[in-house]
């Protein structure tokens, strides 16, 4: 194809192309007068462009009107000034924008703006047109290189998000950057497609206009963390704001002992990163966008074990109050106010409590209990305290001091910690804990797992309707405190229900245990003792008579009989002088069978020798499920429990001890093993 030869400079050619692409037409006469290029030369160059299939159009009087462009100038960004990058950044998120609005944002004149648009057009960085004082955007060049988002970038964007319709001057004041630096950061991120935002301008004079930005989306990898995973200052900021519901920057800075700018940066980074959203409200206070509905994912004991702070006691204290001043809370905890405040925040973040701090008072909104006690696992001191409450109907911190051998402050902490676990319903007034009703627990331990002297004392109590702590002290050579603690621990373990007045223990009820070993398995001395009892025609037998016959010390014989009674071999009344039996000895009837294959079970602690499966145990008491036992089965996990044990458990908690599914009498499967 023969194309006309055009002798125009590169600059003039660029000017013609940029005029055509931006304005969609070129005034030949006017352009000729302004540039000194002959109209014929201009027409020849336009013809060249048409013949090269770059564009298409038509002449009308002294104008050439562009109809369509098939090709655009090759992209050549070169070294772009900040102003031109800012211009591209603003244009990239707009399809149409008013030229007067744009020049106010950039703080330049209309002539300067047009000049920059022509430059960007000829470099292939901007494809669009100018019509009726509107810039119509078709395409904007996006840099290919990856932008590195700095912490300062996130600080600035996060602050804009906090302010919502953010005045750039206010953002600059809060962050410590200049207004130009703030604007450059926003437009840079918009150009790199890392930020979606829009600008607003108020004020009519260029240079004095108020420019605001509304951030719609910050496109960085979100750093969403669960509340319990927050650490350090971030954790303190989140905890303090959700506790206060709204907080001033000054009080946050005072609490964290940091400068206000540093506090704003923490909040802004959390907001921009998606970890936790904040905004400034109309009172210029920091407000969390949403209050998290957290659930505990560790027990209160585990939380306390990982800290030097007694969270059990603090949770218990909050359990007793609808509102409580921080200073009073600190006094009761024997801690500083700031320590207690941090403790309350951590309980909130870990999901144990929801509350509000108004002024210097904590208002408790709700509690979510999660402790080992809810899974049927009590520590020894908890069993003692629980047994003490059952026996005495109410206790004081002095009772706990004496029982556990601790000082007044620690006793008070134990009382509040125990109450907070939800083992009982009631109230704490001063130093006194009073339950609404006496809690009765299923057996939380197997009798065989207890020390021998515990088994003996259990047998002694159930063989008498009333015993004294002094006799227990005398027979087992224990101190008064140790004797009481054993009795209370047996009670708190769910093995018996007693009442205690002064030094007297009265049995109300007890768990019934059946013999699990044949007589020859107990040992020769047991066989000889049983034979002496069984051959006697008397129901009331003197212990000295049996002791002399078998060559034993009467006290040792007394303890042996206590153990036989505790395991259900004998029923009757036993004192240190005589044994008044009811009926003959009760021995295991038949044999235990594997519930899976029916094979005889030799040991309840080993797998079946035939099918190698472990024997089913009650999920409450952990005792063996025997053939003929009445059991109930969880519909979700299919674990089973003794009928009466699971009924007692459900009085405490309406959920399966294993899978935590909510259960009721209706959905439990009931049958005989």
C-alpha positions in Angstrom: 0.0 0.0 0.0 1.3 3.4 -0.9 1.0 5.8 2.0 1.6 9.5 1.8 4.9 10.8 3.2 4.3 13.1 6.2 7.1 15.4 7.4 5.9 16.0 10.9 7.9 15.9 14.1 7.1 13.1 16.7 5.8 15.7 19.1 3.3 17.1 16.5 2.1 13.6 15.6 1.6 12.9 19.3 -0.4 16.1 19.7 -2.7 15.2 16.8 -3.3 11.7 18.2 -4.0 12.9 21.7 -6.4 15.6 20.5 -8.3 13.0 18.4 -8.4 10.4 21.2 -9.3 12.7 24.0 -11.7 15.2 22.3 -12.9 12.8 19.6 -12.3 15.5 17.0 -9.7 18.0 16.0 -10.2 21.6 14.8 -7.8 21.8 11.8 -7.7 25.5 11.5 -7.3 26.1 15.3 -4.6 23.4 15.6 -2.7 24.8 12.6 -2.7 28.3 14.2 -1.6 27.1 17.6 1.2 24.8 16.3 2.2 26.3 13.0 1.6 23.1 11.1 -0.1 23.4 7.7 -3.6 22.1 7.4 -2.6 19.9 4.5 0.1 18.2 6.6 -2.4 17.6 9.3 -4.8 16.0 6.8 -2.1 13.9 5.3 -1.2 12.5 8.7 -4.8 11.8 9.5 -5.1 10.0 6.1 -2.1 8.0 7.0 -3.7 6.9 10.2 -6.9 5.9 8.4 -5.1 3.9 5.7 -3.0 2.1 8.4 -6.3 1.0 10.0 -5.6 2.8 13.2 -8.8 4.9 13.2 -11.8 5.9 11.2 -13.7 9.2 10.9 -15.0 11.9 8.7 -14.5 15.6 7.9 -17.1 18.2 8.7 -16.3 21.8 7.7 -12.9 22.5 9.2 -13.0 19.6 11.7 -12.1 15.9 11.6 -14.4 13.8 13.8 -13.2 10.5 15.2 -15.8 7.7 14.8 -13.8 4.8 16.2 -10.2 3.9 17.1 -8.9 0.4 16.2 -5.5 0.9 17.9 -4.2 3.0 20.7 -0.7 4.3 21.5 1.7 1.7 22.9 1.9 1.8 26.6 5.0 3.7 27.7 4.7 4.8 31.4 8.3 6.1 31.7 8.8 8.0 34.9 5.4 9.2 36.0 5.2 12.1 38.4 3.2 11.7 41.7 0.5 14.0 40.3 0.0 11.8 37.2 -0.1 8.6 39.3 -2.6 10.3 41.5 -4.7 11.2 38.5 -4.6 7.6 37.2 -5.5 6.3 40.7 -8.6 8.5 40.9 -9.7 7.7 37.3 -9.3 3.9 37.7 -12.4 3.5 39.9 -14.6 5.9 37.9 -16.3 5.4 34.5 -17.4 9.1 34.4 -16.0 12.0 36.5 -16.6 15.7 36.4 -13.5 17.7 35.3 -14.1 20.4 37.9 -14.5 17.8 40.6 -11.2 16.2 39.5 -9.2 19.4 39.5 -10.4 20.2 43.0 -9.2 16.9 44.2 -5.8 17.3 42.5 -5.7 21.0 43.4 -4.7 22.1 39.8 -6.3 24.2 37.1 -8.4 22.9 34.2 -5.5 23.7 31.7 -3.1 21.6 33.8 -5.5 18.8 34.1 -6.1 18.7 30.3 -2.4 18.8 29.7 -1.9 15.8 31.9 -4.7 13.9 30.3 -3.2 14.5 26.9 0.2 13.2 28.1 -1.4 10.1 29.6 -3.4 9.5 26.4 -0.4 9.7 24.1 1.5 7.3 26.4 -1.3 4.8 26.2 -2.0 5.0 30.0 -5.4 6.5 29.6 -8.1 5.5 27.1 -11.2 7.7 27.3 -12.6 11.0 26.1 -13.6 14.5 27.3 -17.2 15.5 26.6 -19.4 18.3 28.2 -16.8 18.8 31.0 -17.0 15.1 31.8 -14.2 12.7 31.6 -15.4 9.3 30.2 -13.1 6.5 31.2 -12.7 3.4 29.0 -9.5 1.9 30.3 -6.7 2.8 32.7 -3.2 1.3 32.7 -2.5 -0.8 35.7 1.2 -1.3 36.7 2.4 -4.8 36.2 4.8 -4.9 39.2 3.5 -6.0 42.6 3.0 -3.3 45.1 4.5 -3.7 48.5 1.9 -2.7 51.1 3.7 -1.2 54.1 2.5 -0.9 57.6 2.2 2.8 57.0 -0.2 2.2 54.1 -2.4 0.0 56.3 -2.2 2.6 59.1 -3.5 5.3 56.7 -6.2 3.1 55.1 -7.3 1.8 58.5 -7.7 5.3 59.8 -9.8 6.2 56.8 -12.0 3.2 57.6 -12.3 4.3 61.2 -13.6 7.7 60.1 -15.8 6.3 57.4 -16.2 9.5 55.3 -12.7 10.5 56.2 -11.5 14.1 55.9 -8.0 13.8 54.6 -6.9 16.6 56.9 -8.2 14.7 59.9 -6.5 11.5 58.7 -3.3 13.4 58.4 -3.7 14.7 61.9 -4.4 11.3 63.4 -1.6 9.5 61.6 1.1 12.2 61.7 1.6 12.1 57.9 1.0 15.1 55.6 -2.2 15.5 53.7 -0.3 14.9 50.4 1.3 11.7 51.8 -2.2 10.4 52.8 -3.6 11.3 49.3 -0.6 9.7 47.5 -1.0 6.5 49.5 -4.8 6.2 48.7 -4.4 6.8 45.0 -1.4 4.5 44.7 -3.4 1.6 46.2 -6.4 2.5 44.0 -4.1 2.4 40.9 -2.7 -1.0 41.9 -6.3 -2.3 42.5 -5.6 -2.9 46.2 -8.2 -0.4 47.3 -11.8 0.5 46.3 -12.7 4.0 47.5 -14.5 7.2 46.4 -13.7 10.8 47.0 -16.0 13.7 48.0 -15.2 17.4 47.7 -16.9 20.3 49.6 -15.9 23.9 49.1 -15.8 25.8 45.8 -12.3 27.3 45.7 -9.4 25.1 44.5 -6.8 24.7 47.2 -9.3 25.3 50.1 -11.6 22.4 49.4 -12.3 19.8 52.0 -11.6 16.4 50.5 -13.0 13.2 52.0 -12.5 9.6 51.1 -14.9 6.7 51.7 -13.1 3.3 51.7 -15.3 0.5 50.4 -12.8 -2.4 50.3 -9.2 -2.9 51.2 -8.0 -5.8 49.1 -5.2 -7.3 51.2 -5.0 -10.8 52.6 -7.3 -10.6 55.7 -5.7 -11.3 59.0 -8.8 -12.6 60.7 -7.9 -14.1 64.1 -10.2 -15.6 66.7 -10.5 -13.4 69.8 -8.5 -15.8 72.0 -5.6 -15.7 69.5 -5.0 -12.0 69.9 -1.8 -11.0 71.7 -0.2 -8.0 73.3 -1.4 -4.5 72.7 -3.9 -5.7 70.0 -5.6 -7.9 72.6 -5.7 -5.1 75.2 -7.2 -2.7 72.6 -9.9 -5.1 71.6 -10.6 -6.2 75.1 -10.9 -2.6 76.5 -13.1 -1.4 73.6 -15.6 -4.3 73.7 -15.7 -4.0 77.5 -16.4 -0.2 77.3 -18.5 -0.5 74.1 -17.0 3.0 73.2 -13.7 4.4 74.3 -11.8 7.7 73.8 -8.3 7.5 72.2 -7.0 9.4 75.3 -8.2 6.8 77.8 -7.0 3.9 75.6 -3.6 5.6 75.4 -3.5 6.0 79.2 -4.5 2.4 79.8 -1.9 1.0 77.3 0.7 3.6 78.5 1.3 4.6 74.8 1.1 7.7 72.7 -2.2 8.4 71.0 -0.7 8.0 67.5 0.5 4.5 68.4 -2.9 3.6 69.7 -4.6 4.9 66.5 -2.1 2.8 64.5 -3.0 -0.4 66.4 -6.7 0.2 65.9 -6.3 1.2 62.3 -4.2 -1.9 61.4 -6.7 -4.2 63.2 -9.6 -2.6 61.2 -7.8 -2.5 57.8 -6.5 -6.0 58.2 -9.9 -7.5 58.9 -8.9 -8.8 62.3 -11.4 -6.6 64.2 -13.5 -3.7 62.9 -13.7 -0.3 64.6 -15.2 3.1 63.7 -15.2 6.6 65.2 -18.8 7.5 66.3 -20.4 10.9 66.3 -18.8 11.5 69.7 -15.4 10.9 68.2 -15.0 7.8 70.3 -13.7 4.4 69.1 -16.6 1.9 68.8 -16.3 -1.8 67.8 -18.4 -2.5 64.7 -19.6 -5.9 66.1 -19.4 -7.4 69.6 -18.1 -11.0 69.2 -20.3 -13.8 70.5 -17.4 -16.0 71.7 -17.6 -19.5 73.2 -15.0 -20.9 75.6 -12.7 -23.4 73.9 -10.7 -24.3 77.0 -11.8 -25.0 80.5 -11.5 -22.3 83.2 -9.0 -24.5 84.9 -6.8 -24.6 81.8 -7.0 -20.9 81.5 -6.0 -20.4 85.1 -3.2 -23.0 84.8 -1.5 -21.0 82.0 -1.5 -17.8 84.1 -0.5 -16.5 87.5 -3.9 -15.0 87.8 -6.8 -16.8 89.6 -9.4 -16.7 86.8 -11.5 -19.3 88.6 -12.0 -17.0 91.5 -12.6 -13.9 89.3 -15.2 -15.8 87.3 -16.9 -17.0 90.5 -17.0 -13.4 91.8 -18.6 -12.2 88.6 -21.1 -15.1 88.8 -22.3 -13.7 92.1 -22.9 -10.1 91.0 -25.0 -8.2 88.5 -22.7 -5.2 88.9 -19.6 -4.6 90.9 -17.2 -1.7 91.2 -13.7 -2.4 89.9 -12.1 -1.3 93.2 -14.3 -3.6 95.2 -13.5 -6.5 92.8 -9.8 -5.7 93.2 -10.1 -5.7 97.0 -11.9 -9.1 97.0 -9.3 -10.5 94.7 -6.4 -8.9 96.7 -5.1 -7.5 93.4 -4.5 -4.1 91.8 -7.3 -2.5 89.8 -5.5 -2.8 86.4 -4.7 -6.5 87.0 -8.4 -7.2 87.7 -9.5 -5.2 84.7 -7.1 -7.2 82.5 -8.5 -10.4 84.0 -12.1 -9.4 83.2 -11.1 -8.5 79.6 -9.4 -11.9 79.2 -12.5 -13.7 80.5 -14.5 -11.8 77.9 -12.2 -12.5 75.0 -12.0 -16.2 76.0 -15.8 -16.4 75.9 -16.6 -17.0 79.6 -18.4 -13.7 80.3 -20.1 -10.8 78.6 -20.1 -7.5 80.5 -19.8 -3.8 80.2 -17.5 -1.3 81.9 -19.4 1.9 82.7 -17.2 4.4 84.5 -15.5 2.2 87.1 -18.3 -0.4 87.5 -18.6 -3.8 85.8 -22.1 -4.7 84.7 -22.4 -8.5 84.1 -24.6 -9.3 81.1 -24.1 -13.1 80.8 -22.0 -16.1 81.8 -20.9 -19.2 79.8 -19.5 -21.9 82.1 -17.0 -24.4 80.9 -15.0 -26.3 83.5 -13.7 -29.8 84.1 -16.5 -30.2 86.7 -19.0 -30.2 83.9 -17.3 -33.3 82.5 -17.5 -35.0 85.9 -13.9 -34.4 86.8 -13.4 -32.7 90.1 -10.2 -32.0 91.9 -9.8 -33.3 95.4 -10.4 -29.9 97.0 -13.5 -29.4 95.0 -14.9 -32.8 96.2 -14.1 -31.8 99.8 -15.9 -28.4 99.4 -18.8 -30.0 97.6 -19.1 -32.6 100.3 -18.9 -30.0 103.0 -21.8 -28.0 101.4 -23.9 -31.2 101.1 -23.2 -32.1 104.7 -23.5 -28.6 106.3 -26.0 -27.0 103.8 -23.9 -23.8 103.9 -20.2 -23.0 104.4 -18.0 -20.0 105.2 -14.5 -19.1 104.1 -13.4 -20.2 107.6 -14.6 -23.8 106.8 -12.5 -23.8 103.7 -9.5 -22.3 105.6 -9.7 -25.2 108.1 -10.3 -27.9 105.6 -7.6 -27.0 103.1 -5.1 -25.4 105.4 -4.9 -22.1 103.6 -5.2 -18.4 104.6 -8.3 -16.3 104.5 -7.6 -14.7 101.1 -6.9 -18.0 99.4 -10.0 -19.5 101.0 -12.1 -16.7 99.7 -10.6 -17.3 96.2 -11.4 -21.0 96.4 -15.0 -20.2 97.4 -15.6 -17.9 94.5 -13.7 -20.3 92.1 -15.9 -23.2 93.3 -19.1 -21.2 92.9 -18.1 -20.0 89.4 -17.8 -23.6 88.1 -21.6 -23.9 88.3 -21.6 -27.0 90.6 -24.3 -25.4 92.7 -27.0 -22.7 92.5 -27.1 -20.3 95.3 -25.5 -17.1 96.5 -22.5 -15.8 98.3 -23.1 -13.2 101.0 -20.0 -11.8 102.7 -18.0 -14.9 103.6 -20.9 -17.3 103.4 -22.0 -19.6 100.5 -25.6 -20.7 100.7 -27.0 -23.1 98.0 -30.6 -22.9 96.9 -30.8 -26.7 97.0 -28.5 -29.4 98.1 -26.8 -30.9 95.0 -26.8 -34.7 94.7 -24.2 -36.1 92.3 -23.8 -39.5 90.6 -20.7 -41.4 91.6 -17.7 -39.7 90.0 -15.2 -42.4 91.1 -15.1 -46.2 91.5 -14.8 -47.5 95.0 -11.9 -49.8 94.0 -9.9 -46.7 92.8 -10.0 -45.1 96.3 -7.3 -45.8 99.0 -8.1 -48.7 101.3 -8.8 -46.5 104.3 -11.3 -44.5 102.2 -13.1 -47.7 101.4 -13.1 -48.8 105.1 -14.4 -45.4 106.3 -17.2 -45.6 103.7 -18.1 -49.0 104.9 -18.1 -47.8 108.5 -20.5 -44.9 107.8 -23.0 -46.9 105.7 -23.1 -49.6 108.4 -24.3 -47.0 111.0 -27.0 -44.5 110.7 -24.9 -42.1 112.7 -21.1 -41.9 113.4 -18.8 -39.3 115.0 -15.7 -37.8 113.5 -13.9 -38.6 116.8 -14.4 -42.3 116.2 -13.0 -42.0 112.7 -10.0 -40.2 114.2 -9.5 -42.9 116.8 -9.9 -46.0 114.6 -7.9 -44.7 111.6 -5.4 -42.5 113.6 -6.3 -39.4 111.6 -6.5 -35.7 112.7 -9.9 -34.1 112.9 -9.3 -32.1 109.7 -8.2 -35.2 107.8 -11.1 -37.3 109.0 -13.6 -34.6 108.0 -11.9 -34.2 104.6 -12.2 -37.9 103.8 -15.9 -38.0 104.7 -16.5 -34.8 102.7 -14.5 -36.1 99.7 -16.5 -39.4 99.8 -19.7 -37.2 99.8 -18.5 -34.9 97.1 -17.5 -37.9 94.9 -21.2 -38.9 94.8 -20.8 -42.0 96.9 -23.1 -40.9 99.7 -25.3 -38.1 101.0 -24.9 -37.0 104.6 -25.7 -34.3 107.0 -23.2 -33.0 109.6 -23.9 -31.3 112.8 -21.0 -30.6 115.2 -18.9 -33.8 115.3 -21.7 -36.1 114.2 -22.3 -37.5 110.7 -25.7 -38.8 109.8 -26.1 -40.9 106.7 -29.0 -39.9 104.4 -28.3 -42.2 101.5 -25.5 -44.0 99.7 -24.5 -45.8 96.5 -25.0 -49.5 96.6 -22.1 -51.7 95.5 -22.3 -55.4 94.7 -19.5 -57.9 95.3 -17.3 -58.3 92.3 -14.9 -61.0 93.5 -15.4 -64.6 94.7 -14.4 -65.4 98.2 -11.2 -67.2 97.3 -10.1 -64.2 95.3 -10.2 -62.0 98.4 -7.5 -64.0 100.2 -7.2 -66.7 102.9 -7.7 -64.4 105.8 -10.9 -63.0 104.4 -12.1 -66.6 103.8 -11.4 -67.5 107.4 -13.1 -64.5 108.8 -16.2 -65.1 106.6 -16.3 -68.7 107.7 -16.3 -67.8 111.4 -19.1 -65.3 110.8 -21.2 -67.7 108.7 -20.9 -70.6 111.2 -22.1 -68.5 114.1 -25.7 -68.8 114.9 -25.8 -65.4 116.4 -26.8 -62.3 114.4 -24.8 -60.1 116.8 -21.2 -61.2 117.1 -18.5 -59.8 119.2 -15.4 -58.8 117.2 -13.1 -60.2 119.9 -14.6 -63.7 119.4 -13.9 -63.7 115.7 -10.5 -62.0 116.2 -9.3 -64.6 118.7 -10.5 -67.5 116.4 -8.5 -66.2 113.4 -5.6 -64.7 115.3 -6.2 -61.1 114.4 -6.1 -57.8 116.2 -9.7 -56.7 116.8 -9.1 -53.3 115.2 -7.7 -54.9 112.0 -10.8 -57.2 111.9 -13.0 -54.2 112.4 -11.4 -52.5 109.3 -11.7 -55.7 107.2 -15.4 -55.9 108.0 -15.8 -52.2 107.0 -14.3 -53.0 103.7 -16.5 -56.1 103.1 -19.6 -53.9 104.0 -18.5 -51.1 101.6 -18.3 -53.6 98.7 -21.7 -55.2 99.5 -20.6 -58.6 100.8 -22.4 -57.9 104.1 -25.2 -55.7 105.4 -25.6 -54.8 109.1 -24.5 -52.6 111.9 -20.8 -52.5 112.8 -19.1 -51.0 115.8 -15.7 -51.4 117.3 -17.2 -54.0 119.7 -19.7 -56.1 117.7 -21.1 -56.8 114.2 -24.9 -57.2 113.9 -25.3 -58.8 110.5 -28.5 -58.8 108.3 -28.6 -62.1 106.4 -25.8 -64.2 105.1 -22.8 -63.1 103.0 -23.7 -61.9 99.4 -21.3 -63.2 96.8 -21.2 -62.6 93.0 -23.9 -64.6 91.3 -22.8 -66.3 88.1 -20.1 -64.8 85.9 -19.6 -61.6 84.0 -20.0 -61.9 80.2 -18.7 -59.9 77.3 -21.6 -57.9 75.9 -20.2 -58.2 72.4 -19.6 -61.9 72.0 -20.9 -63.4 75.3 -17.6 -64.9 76.4 -16.8 -65.1 80.1 -14.9 -62.1 81.3 -12.1 -62.9 83.7 -11.0 -59.3 84.4 -12.9 -56.1 84.0 -9.8 -54.2 83.3 -8.5 -56.3 80.3 -10.0 -56.8 76.8 -12.2 -59.9 76.2 -9.9 -62.9 75.5 -12.3 -64.0 72.8 -13.1 -60.8 70.7 -10.4 -58.5 72.1 -12.8 -55.7 72.7 -12.7 -53.6 75.9 -15.7 -54.0 78.1 -18.3 -51.2 78.1 -18.2 -48.9 81.0 -20.7 -46.5 82.4 -19.8 -43.0 81.0 -20.7 -41.4 84.4 -19.2 -43.7 87.1 -16.7 -45.5 84.8 -17.9 -48.8 86.3 -18.3 -52.0 84.2 -21.7 -52.5 82.5 -22.7 -56.0 83.5 -25.1 -58.4 82.0 -28.6 -57.6 83.2 -27.8 -54.0 84.2 -30.4 -51.4 83.2 -28.7 -48.8 81.0 -29.4 -45.8 78.9 -27.7 -45.0 75.6 -26.8 -41.6 74.0 -28.5 -41.4 70.6 -25.5 -39.5 69.2 -22.4 -41.3 70.3 -24.0 -44.6 71.5 -22.1 -44.5 74.8 -24.0 -46.0 77.7 -24.5 -45.4 81.4 -26.2 -47.0 84.3 -29.8 -45.9 84.3 -29.8 -44.3 87.8 -26.4 -42.7 87.3 -27.4 -41.0 84.1 -30.6 -39.8 85.7 -28.6 -38.2 88.5 -26.2 -36.7 86.0 -29.1 -35.1 84.0 -30.2 -33.3 87.1 -26.8 -31.4 87.0 -26.4 -31.1 83.2 -28.7 -31.9 80.3 -26.0 -33.1 78.0 -24.1 -36.3 77.3 -20.9 -36.5 79.4 -18.9 -37.7 76.3 -20.1 -36.0 73.2 -21.8 -33.0 74.9 -25.0 -33.4 72.8 -28.2 -32.2 74.5 -30.1 -35.2 75.9 -33.4 -35.8 77.5 -35.4 -38.8 78.8 -37.3 -38.8 75.5 -34.3 -39.3 73.2 -32.3 -41.8 75.3 -32.5 -45.4 74.4 -33.3 -47.6 77.4 -32.6 -51.3 77.7 -31.0 -54.1 79.8 -27.5 -55.1 79.0 
